[in-house]
Amino acid sequence: MPVKDLPELLEFTLGKFKHHDVMEHCNVFVIDDRSGPEIKKICKRHPEISYIRVDNPKGFNYSNLMNIGAYISNKLGFAQVITWNSDMWPPDAVTVPELIRRHNEASCTVSGTKLIYPLEAWNGEEVTKNVSYHYPTEKETFRGTVQYGGSILIPFGPTMTTEHLKRFGSPDNPMVNQDYATIFVTGAYSLVQLEWLVSSGGLNPSLSKIFNDSDMCMRAIEENKTVMYFGKDIYLNHDESVNLSNEIKIDKQFNSDCALYPKIWPLERILRLLSK
């Protein structure tokens, strides 16, 4: 779980983890990305949480943060790793073990699940910077709607990229309320087999902010691995606007990723992928 500042959010998420017994099924690594001292103090109060500090002078790099967690997990002998955003939590105690069960039963390499905007904000306040950027109307609420409900491909310059299916739609829509093999699951939550992730080189650090999850999933499919979306009557709460409003999303890193992605994934490569 990468974090940067927002100690109150970390306390809230860890509180949800404890309340819903997440630590009974997972070893939780908090990867502190250049925060103030409050984050370390919080982790020290939770002895079951592992704390890792990263001071990258080049700034935020999601791929590197997740690769560090995956590398340590692999060295410790774990078979799987979960990428987990700090503004996300399960609704109950059965969701996390059920997601792990479905992943193992399907023998897939990467899996994700349905994410919804929680009915109530984690701090009781509406933090809507990112949501209002995407949402088509100011008159309707996004609470209780889909944040990620599977994936589709959309045009992106000279190529195509992945997009969240049915964003701001109903979680009960049959298109998102099902389990199926897909081309992409979001890195906000993804359960990944470590043996493959390490052997494939991990997440691409040149894609520091966006597209790294798409790249990971599509590389897995190229290698004839299975990527699964599990959305049938199961979900995680993702208060997405929290972490995206904490820092300007569209910056030099964002623009660099947008320029690099079509070079890594030209249309010809994606068409070959779809033919598999």
C-alpha positions in Angstrom: 0.0 0.0 0.0 1.8 3.2 -1.1 1.0 6.3 0.8 2.1 9.9 0.8 1.1 12.1 3.8 -2.7 12.1 4.6 -2.1 10.3 8.0 -5.8 10.5 8.8 -6.6 8.5 5.7 -4.0 5.8 6.6 -5.5 5.5 10.1 -9.0 5.1 8.6 -7.9 2.5 6.1 -5.9 0.5 8.7 -8.9 0.7 11.0 -11.1 -0.8 8.3 -8.4 -3.5 7.8 -8.5 -4.4 11.5 -12.3 -4.3 11.7 -12.7 -6.6 8.7 -9.8 -9.0 9.6 -7.7 -8.2 6.5 -4.5 -9.0 8.4 -5.7 -12.5 9.0 -5.2 -13.2 5.3 -2.6 -10.7 4.2 0.8 -9.3 5.3 0.4 -5.5 4.9 3.3 -3.4 3.7 2.9 0.4 4.0 5.3 1.9 1.5 5.9 5.5 2.5 6.6 7.8 -0.4 8.5 10.8 1.0 5.9 11.6 3.7 6.3 13.6 6.9 7.0 11.7 10.2 3.3 11.1 10.9 3.1 8.0 8.6 6.0 6.2 10.4 4.5 7.0 13.8 1.1 5.5 12.8 2.8 2.3 11.5 4.8 1.9 14.8 1.5 1.9 16.6 0.4 -1.1 14.5 3.1 -3.8 15.0 1.4 -6.1 12.5 2.1 -3.6 9.8 5.4 -3.5 8.0 6.8 0.0 7.2 9.0 0.8 4.2 10.3 4.3 3.5 11.2 5.4 -0.1 12.9 8.7 -0.8 13.0 9.0 -4.6 14.5 12.4 -5.5 12.8 12.2 -8.9 9.4 12.2 -7.3 6.4 9.9 -7.4 6.8 6.6 -9.3 3.9 4.1 -8.7 5.7 1.4 -10.6 8.8 1.6 -8.5 6.9 1.7 -5.2 4.9 -1.4 -6.2 8.1 -3.2 -7.5 9.8 -2.6 -4.1 6.9 -4.2 -2.3 6.9 -7.1 -4.8 10.6 -7.6 -4.5 10.5 -7.8 -0.7 7.5 -10.1 -0.9 9.4 -12.4 -3.3 12.5 -12.5 -1.1 10.3 -13.4 1.9 9.0 -16.4 0.0 5.4 -15.2 -0.7 3.7 -16.5 -3.8 1.3 -13.6 -4.4 1.2 -9.8 -4.0 -1.7 -7.4 -3.9 -1.4 -3.8 -5.1 -3.7 -1.8 -2.9 -4.5 2.0 -2.9 -4.5 3.7 0.4 -8.0 5.1 -0.2 -9.6 1.7 -0.6 -11.2 -0.7 1.9 -13.3 -3.8 2.0 -17.0 -3.6 2.9 -16.9 -6.7 5.2 -14.7 -9.5 6.5 -15.5 -12.0 3.7 -14.5 -10.0 0.6 -10.7 -10.2 0.8 -10.6 -14.0 1.4 -13.2 -14.5 -1.3 -11.2 -12.6 -3.8 -8.1 -14.6 -3.0 -10.2 -17.8 -3.3 -11.6 -16.9 -6.7 -8.1 -16.0 -7.9 -6.6 -19.3 -6.8 -9.6 -21.3 -8.1 -9.3 -19.7 -11.6 -5.5 -20.3 -11.7 -5.0 -16.8 -13.1 -1.9 -14.7 -13.1 -3.5 -11.3 -12.5 -7.0 -10.6 -11.1 -9.0 -7.5 -10.1 -12.4 -6.8 -8.8 -15.3 -4.3 -9.0 -14.6 -1.0 -7.3 -17.3 1.4 -6.2 -17.4 4.9 -4.8 -18.4 4.4 -1.2 -21.8 5.8 -0.1 -20.0 8.0 2.5 -16.6 9.7 2.2 -13.9 8.4 4.5 -13.8 11.7 6.4 -17.4 12.7 6.0 -16.5 15.4 3.5 -17.0 15.4 -0.3 -13.6 15.5 -2.0 -14.6 15.7 -5.6 -11.8 17.2 -7.6 -11.1 14.1 -9.7 -14.7 13.0 -9.8 -16.0 16.3 -11.0 -13.4 16.2 -13.8 -14.8 13.0 -15.1 -18.5 13.1 -14.1 -20.8 14.3 -16.9 -23.3 16.2 -14.7 -23.0 18.2 -11.4 -26.6 17.4 -10.5 -26.2 13.7 -9.8 -24.2 12.0 -7.0 -21.3 9.6 -7.8 -21.7 7.9 -4.4 -22.6 4.2 -4.7 -21.7 4.1 -8.4 -19.0 2.1 -10.2 -15.4 3.4 -10.1 -14.0 0.4 -12.0 -16.3 -2.3 -13.4 -14.1 -4.2 -15.9 -12.3 -2.9 -19.0 -12.8 -1.8 -22.5 -10.4 -0.5 -25.2 -10.8 3.0 -26.5 -8.9 5.0 -29.2 -5.8 6.8 -27.8 -4.0 8.9 -30.5 -2.4 6.4 -33.0 -3.2 3.4 -30.8 -5.8 2.2 -28.2 -5.7 2.1 -24.4 -7.8 0.6 -21.6 -10.6 2.4 -19.9 -12.8 1.7 -16.9 -16.1 0.0 -17.9 -19.4 1.6 -16.7 -17.7 4.3 -14.6 -20.5 6.0 -12.6 -22.9 3.3 -13.6 -24.9 0.9 -11.4 -22.9 -1.8 -9.6 -25.7 -4.2 -10.4 -25.4 -3.7 -14.1 -25.0 -7.2 -15.6 -22.0 -5.9 -17.6 -20.0 -5.3 -14.4 -21.8 -7.7 -12.0 -20.1 -10.8 -13.4 -16.7 -12.7 -13.5 -14.8 -13.0 -16.7 -11.4 -13.0 -18.4 -10.4 -9.5 -19.4 -7.5 -7.5 -20.9 -7.0 -5.1 -18.0 -7.6 -4.7 -14.2 -6.8 -1.5 -12.4 -3.6 -1.3 -10.3 -5.7 0.2 -7.5 -6.4 -3.4 -6.6 -4.7 -6.3 -8.4 -3.7 -9.7 -7.1 -0.6 -10.9 -9.0 1.4 -14.1 -9.0 4.9 -13.1 -7.9 6.8 -15.7 -9.9 5.5 -14.2 -13.1 5.7 -10.6 -12.0 9.4 -10.9 -11.0 10.4 -12.9 -14.0 8.7 -10.4 -16.3 10.6 -7.5 -14.8 7.7 -6.0 -12.7 5.8 -2.9 -13.5 7.5 -0.7 -16.0 9.2 2.2 -14.1 9.2 4.3 -17.2 5.4 4.5 -16.9 5.6 6.2 -13.5 2.1 7.4 -13.0 -0.4 5.9 -15.5 -0.7 3.0 -17.9 1.6 0.8 -15.8 -1.3 -1.5 -14.8 -2.5 -1.8 -18.4 1.0 -2.6 -19.5 1.4 -5.3 -16.8 -1.9 -7.0 -17.7 -1.3 -6.9 -21.5 2.2 -8.3 -21.1 0.7 -11.1 -19.1 -1.8 -11.9 -21.9 1.0 -11.7 -24.5 2.7 -14.5 -22.5 -0.6 -16.6 -22.6 -1.4 -15.8 -19.0 -4.9 -15.2 -17.8 -6.2 -11.9 -16.4 -9.5 -12.1 -14.5 -12.1 -9.6 -13.4 -14.2 -10.8 -10.4 -17.3 -8.6 -10.1 -20.1 -11.0 -9.4 -21.8 -9.8 -6.2 -18.4 -8.6 -4.8 -16.6 -5.2 -4.6 -14.2 -3.0 -2.7 -14.9 0.6 -1.7 -12.6 3.0 -3.5 -12.8 6.7 -2.5 -10.8 7.6 -5.6 -11.0 11.3 -5.3 -9.0 11.4 -2.1 -5.6 10.5 -3.4 -6.0 12.1 -6.8 -6.9 15.5 -5.3 -3.9 15.3 -2.9 -1.5 16.0 -5.8 -1.9 17.4 -9.3 -2.5 14.4 -11.5 -1.7 16.0 -14.9 1.9 17.0 -14.7 5.2 16.3 -16.5 5.1 12.7 -15.4 1.6 12.2 -16.6 2.4 13.8 -20.0 5.6 11.7 -20.3 3.6 8.5 -19.7 1.0 9.6 -22.3 3.8 10.1 -24.9 5.6 6.8 -24.1 2.6 4.5 -24.0 1.8 4.5 -27.8 5.5 3.7 -28.4 5.4 0.7 -26.1 1.9 -0.4 -27.3 1.4 0.6 -31.0 -1.8 -0.4 -32.6 -0.2 -3.4 -34.4 0.9 -4.9 -31.0 -2.5 -4.5 -29.5 -4.2 -6.1 -32.5 -1.9 -9.1 -32.2 -2.8 -9.3 -28.5 -6.5 -9.3 -29.4 -6.0 -12.1 -31.8 -4.8 -14.5 -29.1 
